[in-house]
Amino acid sequence: MRRLIDVSHTVEHGMITYKGLPAPMICDWMSRDASRAKYAPGTEFQIGKIEMVANTGTYVDSPFHRYENGKDLAELPLESVADLACLVVRVPAGTTSIDDVPLPAAKVRGRAVLFHTTWDRHFRTEAYFEGHPHLTERAAEWLVRAGVALAGIDSFNIDSISTGERPVHTILLGSEIPICEHMRGLAAVPDDGGRFSAVPVKVKGMGTFPVRAYVSVRD
């Protein structure tokens, strides 16, 4: 038997994921009350409407997010974001720059590596946006050499935002390795043995989209 562990945030009206970007607006396009005039007595529906930027909630970046000619969401292979064997790296408390990946390179090849920093505890607070844990250029290069399939983190950004440079996005997406950011709940995921999925909607011309990320584990 396998059980599923949800490692994604809930998207709600008015929530801020990335400071400086607008919050999603969620409303009825057709309310249940309005629908009653269109359907038979006793039959009603709700059709919702959402307006949001792609970087909302827990989301996956495809190469197009960083590179004009990179694969967009519609071109992203399912095998790169679904049913991936995964490893969880427990980042020591107080760590800001994650420079080393304490895993054997041979074990990383073809797997998703998820960085558990516990920063998700600050989600939807001002603390979430300041001093977040992130990977360094050196760590990203090591992951690429090791053959990582996907990299994920439960903090504000997989890169430092202290400058306009984004070396981790540049290196990983340049090697066609998807990134999953703003994860949550990784404490419940075993270090090894889980299978990770974070599949975005198949949208042409976009490089990022929210996901329902989860890990399947065997009990």
C-alpha positions as CSV (number, residue, x, y, z in Angstrom):
1,M,0.0,0.0,0.0
2,R,1.1,3.5,-0.8
3,R,-0.1,6.8,0.7
4,L,0.2,10.3,-0.7
5,I,1.8,13.2,1.1
6,D,0.8,16.7,-0.1
7,V,3.8,19.0,-0.2
8,S,2.1,22.0,-1.8
9,H,0.5,25.2,-0.5
10,T,-3.2,26.0,-1.0
11,V,-3.9,28.8,-3.4
12,E,-6.3,31.3,-1.9
13,H,-7.8,34.6,-2.9
14,G,-5.6,37.5,-1.9
15,M,-2.6,35.4,-0.8
16,I,1.0,36.7,-1.6
17,T,3.5,34.1,-2.7
18,Y,6.3,36.3,-4.0
19,K,6.5,39.8,-2.6
20,G,6.1,42.4,-5.4
21,L,3.8,40.1,-7.5
22,P,0.0,40.4,-7.4
23,A,-2.2,38.1,-5.3
24,P,-4.6,35.8,-7.1
25,M,-8.2,36.9,-7.5
26,I,-10.7,34.1,-7.2
27,C,-14.4,34.5,-7.8
28,D,-17.5,33.1,-9.5
29,W,-17.8,33.5,-13.2
30,M,-21.2,31.9,-12.8
31,S,-22.6,31.5,-9.3
32,R,-24.9,28.7,-8.1
33,D,-27.7,31.3,-7.8
34,A,-27.2,32.5,-11.3
35,S,-27.0,29.0,-12.7
36,R,-30.4,28.1,-11.5
37,A,-31.9,30.2,-14.3
38,K,-30.1,28.1,-16.9
39,Y,-30.7,24.5,-15.7
40,A,-33.6,22.3,-14.7
41,P,-35.1,22.7,-11.2
42,G,-32.8,21.2,-8.6
43,T,-29.7,21.4,-10.9
44,E,-27.1,24.0,-10.2
45,F,-23.4,24.6,-10.9
46,Q,-20.6,26.9,-10.0
47,I,-18.0,28.0,-12.7
48,G,-15.1,29.7,-11.1
49,K,-12.7,32.3,-12.4
50,I,-9.1,32.9,-11.3
51,E,-6.7,35.6,-12.3
52,M,-3.1,35.2,-11.1
53,V,0.5,35.4,-12.1
54,A,2.2,32.0,-12.8
55,N,4.4,32.3,-9.8
56,T,1.7,31.6,-7.3
57,G,1.6,29.0,-4.5
58,T,3.8,25.9,-5.1
59,Y,5.0,26.0,-8.7
60,V,7.3,24.4,-11.2
61,D,9.7,26.3,-13.4
62,S,10.4,24.9,-16.9
63,P,13.5,26.0,-19.0
64,F,11.3,28.6,-20.8
65,H,11.1,30.6,-17.5
66,R,14.7,31.5,-17.9
67,Y,15.5,30.9,-21.5
68,E,13.6,32.2,-24.5
69,N,14.2,29.0,-26.5
70,G,13.8,26.6,-23.6
71,K,11.0,24.1,-23.2
72,D,7.8,25.7,-22.1
73,L,5.2,24.0,-20.0
74,A,3.5,22.3,-23.0
75,E,6.9,20.8,-24.0
76,L,8.0,19.7,-20.6
77,P,8.2,15.9,-20.6
78,L,5.9,14.3,-18.1
79,E,8.8,12.0,-17.1
80,S,10.7,15.1,-15.8
81,V,8.0,16.1,-13.3
82,A,6.0,12.9,-12.5
83,D,6.6,9.7,-10.5
84,L,10.3,10.5,-9.8
85,A,12.2,8.6,-7.2
86,C,13.1,11.3,-4.7
87,L,15.6,12.1,-1.9
88,V,15.1,14.7,0.8
89,V,18.1,16.7,2.1
90,R,17.6,18.0,5.7
91,V,19.2,21.4,5.8
92,P,20.5,22.3,9.3
93,A,18.7,25.1,11.1
94,G,20.2,28.5,10.6
95,T,21.7,27.6,7.1
96,T,21.2,30.3,4.5
97,S,23.5,29.3,1.7
98,I,23.3,25.6,0.8
99,D,26.7,25.0,-0.7
100,D,27.1,21.3,-0.3
101,V,24.7,18.5,-1.1
102,P,25.3,15.6,1.4
103,L,24.4,12.8,-0.9
104,P,26.4,10.3,-3.0
105,A,26.4,11.5,-6.6
106,A,25.6,8.0,-7.8
107,K,22.4,8.0,-5.8
108,V,21.2,11.4,-7.2
109,R,21.2,10.4,-10.9
110,G,17.7,10.4,-12.3
111,R,16.1,11.4,-9.0
112,A,14.3,14.5,-7.6
113,V,16.2,16.1,-4.8
114,L,14.1,18.1,-2.3
115,F,15.6,20.5,0.2
116,H,13.8,20.6,3.5
117,T,14.8,23.8,5.2
118,T,11.6,24.3,7.3
119,W,11.2,27.8,5.9
120,D,7.7,27.0,4.9
121,R,6.8,27.7,8.5
122,H,7.0,31.4,7.6
123,F,4.7,31.2,4.6
124,R,2.2,34.1,4.4
125,T,4.3,36.2,6.9
126,E,6.8,38.9,6.3
127,A,9.6,36.7,7.6
128,Y,9.2,34.5,4.5
129,F,10.6,37.1,2.2
130,E,13.8,37.9,4.2
131,G,17.0,35.8,4.5
132,H,15.5,32.6,3.0
133,P,17.6,29.4,2.6
134,H,18.8,28.9,-1.0
135,L,21.3,26.9,-3.1
136,T,24.6,28.3,-4.3
137,E,26.0,28.2,-7.8
138,R,28.4,25.4,-6.6
139,A,25.5,23.3,-5.3
140,A,23.6,23.7,-8.6
141,E,26.6,22.7,-10.6
142,W,27.1,19.6,-8.4
143,L,23.5,18.6,-8.9
144,V,23.8,18.9,-12.7
145,R,27.0,16.8,-12.7
146,A,25.3,14.2,-10.5
147,G,22.5,13.9,-13.0
148,V,19.6,15.2,-10.8
149,A,16.2,15.0,-12.5
150,L,14.5,17.8,-10.6
151,A,15.3,20.1,-7.7
152,G,12.8,21.4,-5.1
153,I,12.9,23.6,-2.0
154,D,10.4,24.7,0.7
155,S,11.6,28.3,0.8
156,F,11.0,31.6,-1.0
157,N,13.4,31.0,-3.8
158,I,16.0,28.3,-4.8
159,D,18.4,31.2,-5.6
160,S,19.6,34.1,-3.5
161,I,17.8,37.3,-4.4
162,S,20.4,39.6,-2.9
163,T,21.5,40.6,-6.5
164,G,19.8,40.4,-9.9
165,E,21.8,37.2,-10.7
166,R,20.1,33.9,-10.5
167,P,22.8,31.3,-11.0
168,V,20.8,28.3,-9.7
169,H,18.0,28.9,-12.1
170,T,20.5,29.6,-14.9
171,I,22.4,26.3,-14.3
172,L,19.5,24.0,-13.6
173,L,17.1,25.2,-16.3
174,G,19.9,25.5,-18.7
175,S,20.4,21.8,-18.3
176,E,16.6,21.2,-18.7
177,I,16.2,20.3,-15.0
178,P,12.8,21.6,-13.7
179,I,12.7,23.5,-10.4
180,C,9.9,23.3,-7.8
181,E,9.7,26.2,-5.3
182,H,7.6,27.1,-2.3
183,M,7.0,23.6,-1.2
184,R,5.7,22.6,2.2
185,G,5.4,19.7,4.6
186,L,8.7,17.9,3.7
187,A,9.1,16.9,7.3
188,A,6.6,14.1,6.6
189,V,8.5,12.8,3.6
190,P,11.1,10.0,4.2
191,D,14.7,10.8,3.2
192,D,14.6,8.0,0.6
193,G,12.0,5.7,-0.9
194,G,9.3,8.2,-2.0
195,R,8.2,9.1,-5.5
196,F,7.6,12.8,-6.3
197,S,5.1,14.4,-8.7
198,A,4.5,18.0,-9.5
199,V,2.8,18.3,-12.8
200,P,1.8,21.8,-14.1
201,V,-1.0,22.5,-16.6
202,K,0.1,22.0,-20.2
203,V,0.3,25.7,-21.3
204,K,2.0,26.9,-24.4
205,G,4.2,30.0,-24.1
206,M,4.6,29.9,-20.3
207,G,7.5,28.7,-18.2
208,T,6.0,28.5,-14.8
209,F,2.7,27.3,-13.3
210,P,1.3,26.2,-9.9
211,V,1.2,22.5,-9.1
212,R,-0.3,20.0,-6.7
213,A,3.0,18.5,-5.6
214,Y,2.9,15.2,-3.7
215,V,5.1,12.3,-2.6
216,S,3.9,8.7,-2.8
217,V,5.4,6.6,0.0
218,R,5.1,2.9,0.8
219,D,3.8,2.1,4.3
